[in-house]
Amino acid sequence: MRKNLFKSFFLLGILFSIVGCSEEYLEEPKPAGQVSEEVVFNSRAGVEAYISGIHRAARDQFTTGHDAGGINSMYYARAVKGNDIIQGPTWFRFDYEQANREPTYRRTNFSWEFPYFMINQANTLINGIEASETLSDEEKAELMGQGLALRAFYYFQLAMEFQHTYTYDATLPAPPIYLELSLEGKPMSTLQEMYDLIISDLTTAVDGLNDSRLNKSYINKAVAQGILARVYQVTENWEGAEEMANAAYGGDVSAVLDASTYDDGFNEMSNPEWLWAMPQYADQTMYYFSAPHAQADFEHPSYQGTYINSNFVDEFSDTDVRKLFLAYNPDVSWQNYITTKFNFVDFGVDFAIMRYAEMILIEAEALYWQGQVDAAHDLLYKLQLNRDPQAVKSGATGQVVLEEILVERRKELYGEIGVEWFDAKRLRRGIFRDANHRVVVDLAADDKRFFLKVPQDEIDANDAIDDSVNANR
């Protein structure tokens, strides 16, 4: 494995000259030196400071490339691979062109190294808590739940990025699994082994966590349930997806949706519709690494590289609060529209990692796949009516209801989590672009371009993996 996987980063914001563990301090850790593992895991305050450091690392500028800065970069690279968004010739253009998967490319290296970096921190957290002789059993369950959910989340990213979807063939090779710090590279695992770990980690996390947390950047029970709902979508455990999604948003649509906030710029984690977020502070900003905001906002200084397909714009009614599009250049088809959804008014924009609306739509889809089509349609309409007070429930039946749900997912989540790519991959449908695009590249169902090759750096550094791993990839 690459050497940065094995570094034990006890300086990740753990350093707390025992100033106390106030919420403000935990939100903005300022490393100043090194602290031993024994000190960190000797108290709840020490562990929470370490967790704060992990979350701080997640929103750092991980590479020098503005298309490879954090989890938001992985999400947006997926977002531009679909039909709804058109990326101009700026950052993320190679992802848009479906030409960014070779073993020496930055995208491939980043999408491998960043999740493993985060997994390494989560493993240090999990193992330190487990070995602690001072934390109570209750504290261990809750704190370890955060580490397990975080580890599962990043293994899930690796599984999605480096192999076909789970239902294609769960016996296929997947990235190596590490449960502790190691100086020895491990061989590739299988998708089955990786998803078994992901689901085990998340179910344990759900059991151990509660509803409390310091702020929305931390993982509580609802966040772990939301991650598990996504995983169950991919593995097609629809009963589990329904249960976890419903639990994540609480089962009351009106309580978690506030249509009046949809056009607030998607840059403040105080938004009541956000379940899990990545905040930015004045002294910790990602600047132009802040995709999607730094790509999509044309009103403020940014790369102004993202356009919206006019055929996607046509999917929205004029009374839908999500219809945040402006006519831009009528003479160039791929520049017809831009979006005002993402506001880059300053460099301190927050990112939504997960929103309640997504959970509602996961539950609706899960109900559909379990044969409860009318219930799925009713739930879908509740969200549609919130977004558009003049919405009329369609007369759709059967599979048409599923298509409505998938369109609603695109309308609700465009530019955020790569929903179009995620759905096409897990449902094995492919992505087909229309003529409005700057580059028309179609992906058939199960196309190999839905996943990346194993980085050459990993092959060179890991004796358990050789060049054959990329054969036929």
C-alpha positions as CSV (number, residue, x, y, z in Angstrom):
1,M,0.0,0.0,0.0
2,R,1.0,3.6,-0.4
3,K,3.0,4.8,2.5
4,N,0.5,7.5,3.4
5,L,-2.1,4.8,4.3
6,F,0.0,3.7,7.2
7,K,0.7,7.0,8.9
8,S,-0.9,7.3,12.3
9,F,-2.1,10.8,12.2
10,F,-2.6,11.6,15.9
11,L,-2.1,15.3,15.0
12,L,-5.4,15.5,13.1
13,G,-6.9,18.1,15.4
14,I,-6.5,16.0,18.5
15,L,-4.1,18.4,20.0
16,F,-5.9,20.0,22.7
17,S,-3.6,21.5,25.2
18,I,-6.3,20.5,27.5
19,V,-8.2,23.6,26.8
20,G,-11.4,21.7,27.5
21,C,-13.6,20.1,24.9
22,S,-16.1,22.8,24.2
23,E,-18.3,22.5,21.1
24,E,-16.6,25.5,19.6
25,Y,-13.2,24.0,20.1
26,L,-14.2,20.6,18.6
27,E,-15.7,22.3,15.6
28,E,-12.4,24.2,14.8
29,P,-9.5,22.1,16.1
30,K,-6.1,23.8,15.7
31,P,-3.2,21.3,15.7
32,A,-0.2,22.3,17.6
33,G,1.9,19.2,18.3
34,Q,1.6,15.5,18.8
35,V,-0.4,13.6,21.4
36,S,0.1,9.9,22.2
37,E,-2.5,7.3,21.5
38,E,-2.9,6.6,25.3
39,V,-3.8,10.2,26.0
40,V,-6.3,10.5,23.1
41,F,-8.3,7.4,24.0
42,N,-8.1,7.9,27.8
43,S,-11.2,10.1,27.8
44,R,-14.3,10.9,25.9
45,A,-13.0,14.5,25.4
46,G,-9.8,13.1,23.8
47,V,-11.8,10.8,21.4
48,E,-14.2,13.6,20.4
49,A,-11.2,15.8,19.7
50,Y,-9.8,13.1,17.5
51,I,-13.1,12.7,15.7
52,S,-13.1,16.5,15.1
53,G,-9.7,16.2,13.5
54,I,-11.0,13.4,11.2
55,H,-13.8,15.6,10.0
56,R,-11.5,18.5,9.5
57,A,-9.3,16.4,7.3
58,A,-12.3,15.4,5.2
59,R,-12.8,19.0,4.1
60,D,-9.2,19.8,3.4
61,Q,-7.6,20.3,-0.1
62,F,-6.4,16.7,-0.5
63,T,-4.5,17.3,-3.7
64,T,-3.3,20.3,-5.8
65,G,-6.1,19.6,-8.4
66,H,-9.3,21.5,-7.9
67,D,-11.2,18.5,-9.1
68,A,-9.8,16.3,-6.3
69,G,-10.2,18.0,-2.9
70,G,-12.6,16.0,-0.8
71,I,-15.8,13.9,-0.8
72,N,-17.5,16.8,-2.6
73,S,-15.0,16.3,-5.5
74,M,-16.0,12.6,-5.7
75,Y,-19.7,13.5,-5.8
76,Y,-19.3,16.2,-8.4
77,A,-17.1,14.0,-10.7
78,R,-20.0,11.6,-10.7
79,A,-22.5,14.4,-11.3
80,V,-20.9,15.6,-14.5
81,K,-20.9,12.1,-16.0
82,G,-24.7,12.1,-16.7
83,N,-27.0,13.8,-19.2
84,D,-28.5,16.6,-17.1
85,I,-25.3,18.5,-16.4
86,I,-22.9,19.7,-19.1
87,Q,-19.4,20.6,-18.0
88,G,-17.4,23.1,-19.9
89,P,-13.6,22.8,-20.7
90,T,-12.5,23.5,-17.1
91,W,-12.0,21.3,-14.0
92,F,-13.9,18.0,-14.1
93,R,-13.9,18.1,-17.9
94,F,-12.2,14.7,-18.2
95,D,-14.7,13.2,-15.9
96,Y,-17.4,14.7,-18.0
97,E,-15.8,13.2,-21.1
98,Q,-15.7,9.8,-19.5
99,A,-12.0,9.7,-20.1
100,N,-10.5,9.8,-16.6
101,R,-10.0,6.2,-15.4
102,E,-6.4,5.2,-16.4
103,P,-4.1,4.0,-13.5
104,T,-1.8,7.0,-13.6
105,Y,-4.5,9.7,-13.7
106,R,-5.2,12.1,-10.8
107,R,-8.9,11.1,-10.6
108,T,-7.9,7.4,-10.1
109,N,-5.2,8.1,-7.6
110,F,-7.4,10.6,-5.6
111,S,-10.5,8.3,-5.6
112,W,-8.3,5.5,-4.1
113,E,-6.0,7.5,-1.8
114,F,-8.5,9.8,-0.2
115,P,-11.0,7.1,1.0
116,Y,-8.1,5.0,2.3
117,F,-6.7,8.0,4.1
118,M,-10.1,8.5,5.8
119,I,-10.4,4.7,6.5
120,N,-7.0,4.8,8.1
121,Q,-8.2,7.5,10.5
122,A,-11.4,5.6,11.2
123,N,-9.4,2.4,12.0
124,T,-7.2,4.3,14.4
125,L,-10.3,5.6,16.1
126,I,-12.1,2.2,16.2
127,N,-9.1,0.3,17.5
128,G,-8.2,3.0,20.1
129,I,-11.7,3.0,21.5
130,E,-11.8,-0.8,21.6
131,A,-8.5,-0.9,23.6
132,S,-9.4,1.9,26.0
133,E,-9.6,0.8,29.6
134,T,-11.2,4.1,30.8
135,L,-14.2,4.6,28.5
136,S,-17.5,3.2,29.6
137,D,-19.3,0.5,27.5
138,E,-21.9,3.1,26.6
139,E,-19.3,5.6,25.5
140,K,-17.5,3.0,23.5
141,A,-20.7,2.0,21.7
142,E,-21.5,5.6,20.7
143,L,-18.0,6.7,19.8
144,M,-17.2,3.6,18.0
145,G,-20.4,3.9,16.1
146,Q,-19.1,7.1,14.6
147,G,-15.9,5.4,13.5
148,L,-17.6,2.3,12.1
149,A,-20.1,4.5,10.1
150,L,-17.3,6.6,8.8
151,R,-15.2,3.6,7.7
152,A,-18.2,2.0,6.0
153,F,-19.0,5.2,4.2
154,Y,-15.5,5.4,2.6
155,Y,-15.4,1.7,1.8
156,F,-18.7,2.2,0.1
157,Q,-17.1,4.9,-2.1
158,L,-14.2,2.5,-3.0
159,A,-16.7,-0.2,-3.9
160,M,-18.7,2.1,-6.1
161,E,-15.6,3.6,-7.8
162,F,-13.5,0.6,-8.5
163,Q,-15.8,-2.2,-9.6
164,H,-19.1,-3.0,-11.3
165,T,-22.1,-2.7,-9.1
166,Y,-22.8,-5.3,-6.5
167,T,-25.7,-7.0,-8.3
168,Y,-23.6,-7.5,-11.5
169,D,-21.3,-10.0,-9.8
170,A,-20.4,-9.9,-6.1
171,T,-17.5,-12.2,-6.6
172,L,-15.5,-9.7,-8.6
173,P,-12.3,-8.2,-7.1
174,A,-12.7,-5.1,-5.0
175,P,-10.1,-2.9,-3.2
176,P,-8.2,-4.4,-0.3
177,I,-9.7,-4.3,3.2
178,Y,-7.8,-3.0,6.2
179,L,-9.2,-3.1,9.7
180,E,-6.1,-1.8,11.4
181,L,-2.8,0.0,10.6
182,S,-0.5,-2.2,8.6
183,L,2.9,-1.9,7.0
184,E,2.0,-4.8,4.6
185,G,-0.1,-4.3,1.5
186,K,-3.1,-6.7,1.3
187,P,-4.5,-8.4,-1.8
188,M,-7.7,-7.4,-3.5
189,S,-10.9,-8.4,-1.7
190,T,-14.2,-9.2,-3.4
191,L,-17.3,-7.1,-3.6
192,Q,-19.1,-9.5,-1.4
193,E,-16.5,-9.2,1.3
194,M,-16.5,-5.5,1.1
195,Y,-20.2,-5.1,1.3
196,D,-20.4,-7.6,4.1
197,L,-18.0,-5.4,6.1
198,I,-19.9,-2.2,5.1
199,I,-23.2,-3.6,6.2
200,S,-21.8,-5.1,9.4
201,D,-20.1,-1.8,10.3
202,L,-23.3,0.2,9.7
203,T,-25.7,-2.1,11.5
204,T,-23.4,-2.0,14.5
205,A,-23.1,1.7,14.3
206,V,-26.9,2.2,14.1
207,D,-27.3,0.0,17.2
208,G,-24.6,2.0,19.2
209,L,-25.4,5.6,18.1
210,N,-28.1,7.9,19.4
211,D,-29.7,11.1,18.0
212,S,-27.2,13.5,19.7
213,R,-24.2,15.1,18.0
214,L,-22.1,18.3,18.2
215,N,-23.4,19.6,14.9
216,K,-24.4,18.3,11.5
217,S,-20.9,17.5,10.4
218,Y,-20.8,14.6,13.0
219,I,-22.4,11.2,12.5
220,N,-25.4,10.2,14.7
221,K,-27.9,7.4,14.4
222,A,-29.9,9.1,11.6
223,V,-26.8,9.6,9.5
224,A,-25.7,6.0,9.9
225,Q,-29.2,4.9,8.9
226,G,-29.0,7.2,5.8
227,I,-25.7,5.7,4.7
228,L,-27.1,2.2,5.2
229,A,-30.2,3.1,3.2
230,R,-27.9,4.0,0.3
231,V,-26.0,0.7,0.6
232,Y,-29.2,-1.3,0.7
233,Q,-30.3,0.5,-2.5
234,V,-27.2,-0.9,-4.2
235,T,-27.5,-4.4,-2.8
236,E,-31.3,-4.3,-3.5
237,N,-32.3,-5.1,0.1
238,W,-35.5,-3.1,-0.3
239,E,-37.0,-3.9,3.0
240,G,-33.9,-2.7,4.7
241,A,-33.7,0.4,2.5
242,E,-37.3,1.3,3.4
243,E,-36.7,0.8,7.1
244,M,-33.4,2.8,7.2
245,A,-34.6,5.6,5.0
246,N,-37.8,6.1,7.0
247,A,-35.9,6.1,10.3
248,A,-33.3,8.5,8.9
249,Y,-35.9,11.2,8.2
250,G,-38.3,10.3,10.9
251,G,-41.3,9.3,8.7
252,D,-42.9,12.7,8.7
253,V,-42.3,14.4,5.3
254,S,-43.7,17.8,6.4
255,A,-41.4,17.9,9.4
256,V,-38.2,17.7,7.4
257,L,-39.0,19.5,4.2
258,D,-38.9,23.3,3.9
259,A,-39.4,24.3,0.3
260,S,-38.7,28.0,1.1
261,T,-35.0,27.2,1.7
262,Y,-34.3,25.4,-1.5
263,D,-33.1,28.5,-3.3
264,D,-30.9,29.7,-0.4
265,G,-27.8,28.8,-2.3
266,F,-27.0,25.4,-0.8
267,N,-24.1,26.8,1.1
268,E,-25.2,26.8,4.8
269,M,-25.4,23.6,6.8
270,S,-28.0,25.3,9.0
271,N,-30.5,24.5,6.3
272,P,-33.2,22.4,8.1
273,E,-33.3,19.9,5.1
274,W,-29.7,18.9,5.5
275,L,-29.0,15.6,7.4
276,W,-25.2,15.5,7.1
277,A,-23.0,18.3,6.1
278,M,-19.4,19.4,5.6
279,P,-18.9,22.9,7.0
280,Q,-16.2,25.4,6.0
281,Y,-14.8,28.0,8.3
282,A,-13.1,31.2,7.4
283,D,-9.6,29.8,8.3
284,Q,-10.3,26.4,6.8
285,T,-11.9,27.2,3.4
286,M,-11.3,25.0,0.3
287,Y,-11.5,28.1,-1.9
288,Y,-12.0,27.0,-5.5
289,F,-11.9,23.4,-4.5
290,S,-15.5,24.0,-3.5
291,A,-17.3,22.1,-6.2
292,P,-20.1,22.3,-7.1
293,H,-20.3,26.0,-6.0
294,A,-17.1,27.1,-7.6
295,Q,-18.1,25.4,-10.8
296,A,-21.7,26.3,-11.2
297,D,-22.1,29.9,-9.9
298,F,-22.0,32.5,-12.7
299,E,-22.9,35.5,-10.5
300,H,-19.8,35.5,-8.3
301,P,-16.1,34.9,-9.2
302,S,-15.8,31.2,-10.0
303,Y,-14.8,28.8,-12.8
304,Q,-18.2,29.2,-14.3
305,G,-17.9,25.8,-16.0
306,T,-21.2,24.1,-15.4
307,Y,-24.2,24.3,-17.7
308,I,-27.6,22.6,-17.5
309,N,-29.1,20.6,-20.3
310,S,-32.2,22.4,-21.7
311,N,-34.1,19.1,-21.9
312,F,-33.5,18.6,-18.2
313,V,-34.8,22.2,-17.6
314,D,-38.0,21.2,-19.4
315,E,-38.7,18.5,-16.7
316,F,-39.5,21.3,-14.2
317,S,-42.9,23.1,-13.9
318,D,-42.7,26.9,-13.7
319,T,-44.1,26.7,-10.1
320,D,-41.5,24.2,-8.9
321,V,-39.1,25.9,-6.3
322,R,-36.3,23.8,-7.7
323,K,-36.5,25.4,-11.2
324,L,-33.4,27.6,-10.5
325,F,-32.2,28.1,-14.1
326,L,-31.3,31.1,-16.2
327,A,-31.1,31.4,-19.9
328,Y,-27.4,32.0,-20.8
329,N,-26.3,31.5,-24.4
330,P,-29.0,30.7,-26.9
331,D,-26.5,30.3,-29.8
332,V,-24.6,27.3,-28.3
333,S,-26.8,24.4,-27.4
334,W,-24.7,23.2,-24.5
335,Q,-24.6,26.7,-23.0
336,N,-28.3,27.4,-23.1
337,Y,-28.9,27.3,-19.4
338,I,-27.0,27.7,-16.1
339,T,-28.3,27.1,-12.5
340,T,-28.5,29.4,-9.5
341,K,-28.8,26.5,-7.1
342,F,-25.3,26.8,-5.8
343,N,-24.1,30.2,-4.4
344,F,-20.4,30.8,-4.2
345,V,-20.8,34.3,-2.7
346,D,-17.7,33.6,-0.5
347,F,-15.1,31.0,0.0
348,G,-16.7,29.5,3.1
349,V,-19.5,27.5,1.5
350,D,-20.8,24.4,3.3
351,F,-21.6,21.1,1.5
352,A,-24.6,18.9,1.9
353,I,-23.4,15.2,2.1
354,M,-26.9,13.9,2.7
355,R,-30.4,15.5,2.8
356,Y,-33.7,14.3,4.1
357,A,-35.4,14.6,0.7
358,E,-33.1,11.8,-0.6
359,M,-34.2,9.6,2.2
360,I,-37.9,10.1,1.3
361,L,-37.2,9.2,-2.3
362,I,-35.2,6.1,-1.2
363,E,-38.2,5.0,0.9
364,A,-40.6,5.6,-2.1
365,E,-38.4,3.5,-4.4
366,A,-38.1,0.7,-1.8
367,L,-41.8,0.6,-1.4
368,Y,-42.2,0.3,-5.2
369,W,-39.8,-2.6,-5.4
370,Q,-41.7,-4.4,-2.7
371,G,-44.9,-4.2,-4.7
372,Q,-46.4,-1.4,-2.7
373,V,-46.8,0.8,-5.8
374,D,-49.7,2.9,-4.5
375,A,-47.9,3.7,-1.2
376,A,-44.7,4.6,-3.2
377,H,-46.8,6.9,-5.4
378,D,-48.5,8.6,-2.4
379,L,-45.1,9.2,-0.7
380,L,-43.6,10.6,-3.9
381,Y,-46.5,13.0,-4.3
382,K,-46.0,14.4,-0.8
383,L,-42.5,15.5,-1.8
384,Q,-43.7,16.8,-5.2
385,L,-46.5,18.8,-3.6
386,N,-44.0,20.3,-1.2
387,R,-41.7,21.4,-4.1
388,D,-44.6,22.6,-6.3
389,P,-47.8,23.8,-4.6
390,Q,-49.6,23.3,-7.9
391,A,-48.4,19.8,-8.5
392,V,-51.0,17.3,-9.7
393,K,-50.6,13.7,-8.8
394,S,-50.0,11.7,-12.0
395,G,-52.1,8.8,-13.1
396,A,-49.0,6.6,-13.3
397,T,-49.2,2.9,-12.5
398,G,-46.7,0.0,-12.5
399,Q,-43.2,0.7,-13.7
400,V,-44.1,4.3,-14.7
401,V,-44.2,5.1,-11.0
402,L,-40.5,3.9,-10.7
403,E,-39.6,6.2,-13.6
404,E,-41.3,9.1,-11.9
405,I,-39.3,8.4,-8.7
406,L,-36.0,8.3,-10.6
407,V,-36.8,11.6,-12.4
408,E,-37.7,13.1,-9.1
409,R,-34.4,12.0,-7.7
410,R,-32.6,13.8,-10.5
411,K,-34.7,17.0,-10.1
412,E,-34.2,17.0,-6.4
413,L,-30.5,16.1,-6.2
414,Y,-28.9,17.4,-9.4
415,G,-25.3,18.7,-8.9
416,E,-25.1,17.3,-5.3
417,I,-24.2,13.6,-5.0
418,G,-24.0,12.3,-8.6
419,V,-27.5,10.9,-8.4
420,E,-27.9,10.2,-12.2
421,W,-24.6,8.2,-12.3
422,F,-25.4,6.4,-9.0
423,D,-28.8,5.3,-10.2
424,A,-27.6,4.3,-13.7
425,K,-24.8,2.2,-12.2
426,R,-26.8,0.4,-9.5
427,L,-29.8,-0.2,-11.7
428,R,-27.6,-1.3,-14.6
429,R,-29.2,1.1,-17.0
430,G,-26.4,3.0,-18.7
431,I,-26.2,6.7,-19.4
432,F,-27.3,8.1,-22.7
433,R,-26.6,11.7,-23.7
434,D,-28.6,13.8,-26.1
435,A,-27.3,16.1,-28.8
436,N,-27.3,19.2,-26.6
437,H,-24.0,18.0,-25.0
438,R,-20.5,19.4,-25.7
439,V,-19.3,15.8,-25.8
440,V,-21.7,13.0,-26.5
441,V,-20.5,9.9,-24.8
442,D,-23.0,7.1,-24.1
443,L,-22.4,4.4,-21.5
444,A,-24.2,1.1,-22.0
445,A,-25.4,-0.8,-19.0
446,D,-22.5,-2.3,-17.1
447,D,-20.0,-0.3,-19.2
448,K,-16.5,-0.5,-17.7
449,R,-16.3,3.2,-17.7
450,F,-18.6,3.2,-14.7
451,F,-15.5,2.2,-12.6
452,L,-11.8,3.2,-12.4
453,K,-8.7,1.1,-12.9
454,V,-6.5,0.3,-9.9
455,P,-3.8,3.1,-9.5
456,Q,-0.3,2.2,-10.8
457,D,1.1,3.7,-7.6
458,E,-0.8,1.0,-5.6
459,I,0.4,-1.7,-7.9
460,D,4.0,-0.6,-7.6
461,A,3.9,-0.3,-3.8
462,N,1.8,-3.4,-2.9
463,D,3.5,-6.8,-3.4
464,A,0.1,-8.5,-3.1
465,I,-1.2,-6.7,-6.3
466,D,0.4,-6.8,-9.7
467,D,-0.4,-5.4,-13.2
468,S,-2.8,-8.2,-13.9
469,V,-5.4,-6.5,-11.7
470,N,-6.2,-4.1,-14.5
471,A,-6.5,-6.8,-17.2
472,N,-9.9,-6.5,-18.9
473,R,-10.8,-3.4,-16.8
